Amino acid sequence: MPAKPARQALKTFSALGVYGASVVTALTAQSTRGVQAIHAPPPEFVRAQMRSVLDDLSVGAIKT
């Protein structure tokens, strides 16, 4: 999810009285003219982020 929609989703969660957390699945180098590069972290790192969130918070739903 690009940064702006992700921030909007977290604001919506907050407005509904729930807490949102995120896991980064890709990083981009971009400007107003386009995306110059994309980096996908290794799956082990994404799993580690997910474990960190799931171990820390009581998760009632996951949005993909």
C-alpha positions as CSV (number, residue, x, y, z in Angstrom):
1,M,0.0,0.0,0.0
2,P,1.5,3.4,-0.9
3,A,2.3,5.7,2.0
4,K,-0.6,8.1,1.5
5,P,-3.4,5.4,1.4
6,A,-1.7,3.7,4.4
7,R,-1.8,6.9,6.4
8,Q,-5.4,7.4,5.4
9,A,-6.3,3.9,6.5
10,L,-4.7,4.5,9.9
11,K,-6.7,7.7,10.2
12,T,-9.9,5.9,9.4
13,F,-9.1,3.2,12.0
14,S,-8.5,5.9,14.6
15,A,-11.8,7.7,13.7
16,L,-13.5,4.3,14.3
17,G,-11.9,4.0,17.7
18,V,-9.5,1.2,16.8
19,Y,-5.7,1.0,16.7
20,G,-3.9,0.3,13.5
21,A,-0.4,-1.0,13.0
22,S,1.5,-1.7,9.7
23,V,4.1,-4.0,8.3
24,V,6.3,-2.7,5.5
25,T,6.4,-5.0,2.5
26,A,8.2,-2.7,0.0
27,L,10.2,0.4,-0.1
28,T,10.2,2.8,-3.0
29,A,12.5,5.6,-4.3
30,Q,10.1,8.0,-6.0
31,S,9.4,11.5,-6.9
32,T,6.5,13.4,-8.5
33,R,7.7,12.1,-11.9
34,G,7.6,8.4,-11.0
35,V,9.1,5.4,-9.2
36,Q,12.8,5.0,-9.8
37,A,13.4,1.9,-7.7
38,I,11.6,-0.7,-5.6
39,H,13.1,-2.8,-2.8
40,A,11.2,-5.8,-1.4
41,P,12.6,-6.8,2.0
42,P,13.4,-10.5,2.4
43,P,10.3,-12.6,3.5
44,E,12.0,-13.4,6.8
45,F,12.1,-9.7,7.6
46,V,8.4,-9.2,6.8
47,R,7.6,-12.3,9.0
48,A,9.7,-10.8,11.8
49,Q,7.7,-7.5,11.5
50,M,4.5,-9.4,11.6
51,R,5.6,-11.5,14.6
52,S,6.6,-8.3,16.4
53,V,3.1,-6.7,15.9
54,L,1.2,-9.9,16.7
55,D,3.2,-10.5,19.9
56,D,2.7,-7.0,21.1
57,L,-1.0,-6.2,20.2
58,S,-4.3,-8.1,20.5
59,V,-5.1,-8.3,16.8
60,G,-8.8,-8.5,15.9
61,A,-8.5,-8.1,12.1
62,I,-5.9,-7.9,9.4
63,K,-6.2,-5.7,6.3
64,T,-4.2,-6.6,3.3
